Amino acid sequence: MSDAALDTRTDPAALAVIAKFSLALGAFLSGFVIYEPAPYEIYMVALIAIWFIFGLRLSRNGAILLAILMCFNIGGLISLTVLDELTPKLKLYMAVSVFLALSSVFFAAVIEADGKRLKVIFSAYLIGALLTGMLGILGYFQLLPNSELFLRYGRAKGAFQDPNVFGPFLVLPACFLMHQVLKGGFAASIPRIVALVVLTLAVFLAFSRAAWGLFAFSMLAMVFLMLLKERSNVFRMRILFLGAFGFVSLAAVLMIALQFEQVSELFTTRAQLIQEYDSGQFGRFNRYRLGLGVALLHPFGIGPLEFGKMFGEDTHNIWLKALLDYGWLGFIAYLTLIVWTLGAGFKCLLRDRPWQPYFLCAYVVFVGHILISTFIDTDHWRHFYILLGILWGCMGLEYQYMRRHRLGSS
């Protein structure tokens, strides 16, 4: 189906179309996770199996990613052994963890096999983001039947379970749209600007501090890197002008939204740096200290989801969660994954390649996710593993490119 034909009589062009459609549907479904298991999980499990059965191969690059993620999940499985009882919820939790790891490896492998698939994945992701974003916006303003399905605590969540996942999911396509606006012509930019406004409003109505911070960081970092990469002063002025114009336009949209009383009241509450649940004896920040003390005494971890039972709330810190839910082994594997991805990715971040725009956007959004992971758990965010797959797939393309260049020059 992917890199090997089903049989010698199969039309390669037809196979390529089927392959692209299957990838597009997977990326699209990642925006709809109201229930678990979501359609995304069910579809991707089948898709991954089919692609590997019909010839998708792992390179050395993909094998490294698989090994690191499997060590992370082995740590989680070991942590299960300290529990007295394995409930169905715990089994599902670890099954999802393993699946997400495999989904990341899958996306890396298919991208490395054909870099042109990046466009398909990004386009489908964007369509899914726009649809779930519109559900969040329309639901927030009570413009849909059963609008409460797309809200939680008065905040937009689209077709997600949590506004804190819904908002960050929208940042990658928003960042890519901004990149295309800055690089493209005026006529082509008009629909992109409209789509960007939709995603920005949806992120805002999620009222997630993590999503707001991620959005601002990713946009600023991307523009900064584009300014470093482009050596033409004329182009740099274009980026600065369009960037400033876009910022003012988006600010105007948000100011209009704040004229609605329900928006302004919730914004005033959510814009506070420290919330009520952050402080106190068992507040978020004190739980970090308590959790670290527990983690140091339990090298195998305390078992997935156990921290919430002990302290009334989840860890809300991916590093602490890795220590407690996946043990010391899982923590070391996760740290290795992040450091390797950031280091190897940085080396090829600004190189002039066909896949560079996709890689640039994915990289800055990934860095933003690492930053917000200090205050929120991201180990079960579907789009985080898609980001990982995109980055490692592009890194694999870069290794191939360099290898061909060395062979060609020898």
PAZAFI-381032 format. One line per field, with one value per residue (C-alpha): x, y, z negated; residue number from 0. Coordinates in steps of 0.25 Angstrom, whole numbers, plus 5000, padded with zeros to 4 digits. Example, Ala and Ser with C-alpha at 12.3 -4.5 7.8 and 13.67 -1.06 7.14 Angstrom:
2
c1 5049/5055
c2 4982/4996
c3 4969/4971
resi 0/1
END
This chain:
410
c1 5000/5011/5025/5022/5011/5000/5003/5010/4997/4993/4994/5004/4997/4984/4992/4998/4985/4979/4991/4990/4975/4977/4988/4979/4967/4976/4981/4967/4961/4972/4963/4951/4954/4941/4941/4952/4954/4952/4950/4964/4970/4961/4964/4979/4981/4976/4983/4997/4995/4991/5003/5013/5007/5008/5023/5025/5039/5046/5059/5070/5064/5050/5056/5063/5050/5042/5053/5052/5037/5036/5046/5037/5025/5032/5034/5019/5017/5027/5020/5007/5014/5014/4998/4989/4979/4979/4966/4960/4963/4978/4979/4972/4982/4994/4988/4986/5000/5006/4997/5001/5016/5013/5005/5017/5027/5017/5016/5031/5032/5022/5028/5042/5038/5032/5033/5022/5012/5015/5006/4994/4996/4996/4985/4976/4980/4976/4963/4960/4965/4956/4944/4946/4950/4936/4929/4936/4932/4918/4916/4922/4912/4900/4898/4897/4887/4892/4904/4908/4914/4925/4927/4933/4933/4928/4940/4940/4946/4941/4941/4951/4949/4957/4959/4973/4976/4966/4974/4988/4983/4979/4993/5001/4991/4990/5005/5006/4995/5003/5016/5008/5003/5016/5022/5011/5004/4993/4982/4986/4987/4972/4966/4978/4976/4961/4965/4975/4965/4956/4967/4971/4957/4955/4969/4964/4950/4957/4962/4974/4986/4995/4988/4990/5004/5007/5000/5008/5021/5020/5016/5027/5038/5034/5034/5048/5054/5048/5055/5068/5067/5063/5075/5068/5065/5052/5047/5050/5042/5031/5031/5031/5020/5011/5014/5010/4998/4994/4996/4987/4976/4976/4976/4964/4956/4959/4955/4942/4940/4943/4931/4922/4920/4921/4935/4940/4937/4943/4955/4957/4957/4966/4976/4981/4994/4991/4978/4972/4975/4990/4993/4989/4994/4990/4990/4997/5011/5011/5007/5020/5029/5020/5021/5036/5038/5029/5036/5050/5045/5039/5048/5038/5027/5014/5006/4998/4987/4991/4996/4982/4976/4987/4986/4972/4978/4987/5001/5000/5015/5020/5033/5027/5017/5028/5035/5022/5014/5026/5037/5051/5053/5041/5047/5060/5054/5045/5057/5065/5054/5052/5067/5070/5058/5062/5077/5076/5064/5072/5083/5075/5064/5068/5074/5067/5059/5046/5040/5046/5033/5026/5038/5040/5025/5025/5038/5034/5021/5028/5037/5025/5019/5031/5030/5015/5017/5023/5009/5001/5001/5003/5006/4993/4991/4989/4994/5007/5011/5007/5017/5028/5025/5026/5039/5046/5041/5047/5060/5060/5058/5070/5079/5075/5078/5092/5095/5092/5100/5112/5111/5109/5121/5130
c2 5000/5009/5006/4992/4989/4980/4972/4974/4978/4989/5003/5011/5024/5018/5013/5027/5033/5023/5025/5040/5039/5029/5038/5050/5044/5040/5054/5060/5050/5055/5067/5059/5053/5054/5040/5029/5021/5032/5029/5034/5022/5012/5016/5018/5005/4998/5008/5005/4990/4991/5000/4991/4978/4984/4988/5001/5000/5006/5013/5015/5028/5022/5010/5020/5027/5014/5009/5022/5022/5007/5009/5020/5011/4999/5008/5010/4995/4993/5003/4995/4984/4992/4993/4983/4983/4985/4992/4993/5008/5006/4996/5005/5016/5008/5003/5017/5021/5010/5013/5028/5024/5015/5026/5035/5025/5022/5037/5038/5026/5030/5044/5039/5030/5041/5056/5060/5054/5065/5074/5064/5063/5078/5080/5070/5074/5089/5085/5077/5088/5098/5089/5086/5101/5105/5095/5102/5116/5113/5105/5116/5126/5116/5116/5101/5091/5084/5095/5090/5078/5087/5094/5091/5100/5111/5110/5105/5091/5088/5073/5070/5066/5078/5092/5091/5081/5087/5101/5095/5086/5098/5105/5096/5099/5114/5115/5109/5118/5130/5125/5123/5137/5143/5136/5136/5146/5156/5149/5135/5140/5145/5131/5128/5140/5137/5123/5129/5138/5126/5118/5130/5133/5118/5118/5130/5124/5112/5121/5112/5120/5109/5110/5125/5125/5114/5122/5135/5127/5119/5131/5140/5129/5126/5140/5142/5129/5134/5147/5139/5131/5141/5150/5159/5172/5174/5161/5164/5177/5169/5160/5171/5179/5167/5162/5175/5176/5162/5165/5178/5170/5159/5168/5175/5163/5159/5173/5171/5158/5164/5173/5161/5161/5146/5147/5158/5152/5139/5146/5154/5142/5133/5144/5144/5137/5130/5123/5118/5104/5107/5111/5105/5093/5084/5094/5091/5097/5090/5077/5078/5078/5067/5058/5060/5054/5042/5040/5039/5028/5020/5017/5008/5019/5018/5014/5022/5031/5028/5042/5048/5039/5042/5058/5060/5066/5061/5064/5075/5074/5064/5063/5059/5050/5043/5040/5035/5028/5023/5021/5026/5018/5025/5038/5036/5031/5043/5053/5046/5047/5062/5066/5057/5063/5078/5076/5068/5077/5090/5086/5085/5096/5107/5098/5101/5089/5086/5081/5093/5101/5089/5086/5100/5101/5087/5090/5104/5098/5086/5095/5102/5089/5086/5099/5098/5083/5089/5092/5082/5067/5064/5050/5046/5058/5052/5064/5064/5050/5055/5067/5057/5048/5061/5065/5051/5049/5062/5058/5045/5053/5061/5049/5044/5057/5058/5043/5045/5058/5051/5040/5049/5057/5045
c3 5000/4997/5003/5008/5018/5014/5027/5040/5047/5037/5043/5035/5037/5031/5019/5017/5017/5007/4998/4998/4995/4984/4978/4980/4972/4961/4959/4961/4950/4940/4938/4932/4919/4910/4906/4903/4911/4922/4937/4938/4930/4937/4951/4948/4942/4954/4963/4957/4957/4972/4976/4969/4974/4989/4988/4980/4974/4963/4965/4955/4951/4949/4941/4932/4929/4927/4917/4909/4908/4905/4893/4889/4889/4883/4871/4871/4871/4860/4852/4853/4845/4832/4832/4825/4836/4851/4854/4869/4868/4865/4876/4886/4882/4885/4898/4902/4898/4906/4918/4918/4918/4930/4937/4936/4942/4953/4957/4957/4966/4976/4977/4978/4989/4997/4993/5002/4992/4983/4991/4990/4975/4972/4981/4975/4961/4965/4970/4957/4948/4956/4954/4939/4937/4943/4934/4922/4927/4931/4918/4909/4915/4914/4929/4930/4925/4912/4912/4898/4905/4910/4896/4883/4871/4880/4889/4904/4906/4920/4922/4911/4897/4891/4895/4891/4902/4912/4912/4914/4925/4933/4932/4942/4954/4949/4949/4963/4969/4963/4970/4983/4982/4980/4992/5002/5011/5006/5014/5008/4994/4993/4990/4981/4973/4972/4967/4958/4951/4949/4942/4934/4929/4925/4918/4910/4907/4901/4890/4887/4882/4888/4902/4901/4897/4908/4919/4916/4914/4927/4935/4930/4931/4945/4950/4943/4950/4963/4961/4958/4971/4981/4985/4994/4987/4996/4991/4977/4978/4984/4972/4962/4969/4971/4957/4951/4960/4956/4941/4941/4949/4939/4928/4934/4935/4920/4916/4923/4916/4903/4905/4901/4886/4885/4892/4884/4871/4873/4880/4867/4859/4868/4871/4856/4855/4843/4841/4828/4831/4833/4819/4805/4798/4809/4820/4834/4829/4816/4822/4831/4818/4812/4824/4826/4812/4815/4828/4822/4813/4824/4835/4842/4841/4834/4845/4856/4850/4836/4833/4835/4825/4815/4816/4822/4836/4847/4847/4858/4861/4871/4864/4851/4858/4866/4852/4845/4856/4864/4854/4854/4867/4874/4869/4875/4888/4889/4886/4896/4906/4904/4904/4916/4924/4920/4923/4936/4941/4938/4947/4959/4955/4965/4977/4990/4993/4999/4986/4978/4976/4970/4961/4957/4952/4945/4938/4932/4928/4922/4914/4909/4905/4897/4890/4886/4882/4869/4865/4872/4876/4890/4891/4897/4906/4920/4928/4919/4925/4939/4937/4932/4945/4954/4948/4948/4962/4967/4960/4967/4980/4976/4974/4987/4994/4987/4991/5005/5005/5000/5010/5021/5017/5015
resi 0/1/2/3/4/5/6/7/8/9/10/11/12/13/14/15/16/17/18/19/20/21/22/23/24/25/26/27/28/29/30/31/32/33/34/35/36/37/38/39/40/41/42/43/44/45/46/47/48/49/50/51/52/53/54/55/56/57/58/59/60/61/62/63/64/65/66/67/68/69/70/71/72/73/74/75/76/77/78/79/80/81/82/83/84/85/86/87/88/89/90/91/92/93/94/95/96/97/98/99/100/101/102/103/104/105/106/107/108/109/110/111/112/113/114/115/116/117/118/119/120/121/122/123/124/125/126/127/128/129/130/131/132/133/134/135/136/137/138/139/140/141/142/143/144/145/146/147/148/149/150/151/152/153/154/155/156/157/158/159/160/161/162/163/164/165/166/167/168/169/170/171/172/173/174/175/176/177/178/179/180/181/182/183/184/185/186/187/188/189/190/191/192/193/194/195/196/197/198/199/200/201/202/203/204/205/206/207/208/209/210/211/212/213/214/215/216/217/218/219/220/221/222/223/224/225/226/227/228/229/230/231/232/233/234/235/236/237/238/239/240/241/242/243/244/245/246/247/248/249/250/251/252/253/254/255/256/257/258/259/260/261/262/263/264/265/266/267/268/269/270/271/272/273/274/275/276/277/278/279/280/281/282/283/284/285/286/287/288/289/290/291/292/293/294/295/296/297/298/299/300/301/302/303/304/305/306/307/308/309/310/311/312/313/314/315/316/317/318/319/320/321/322/323/324/325/326/327/328/329/330/331/332/333/334/335/336/337/338/339/340/341/342/343/344/345/346/347/348/349/350/351/352/353/354/355/356/357/358/359/360/361/362/363/364/365/366/367/368/369/370/371/372/373/374/375/376/377/378/379/380/381/382/383/384/385/386/387/388/389/390/391/392/393/394/395/396/397/398/399/400/401/402/403/404/405/406/407/408/409
END
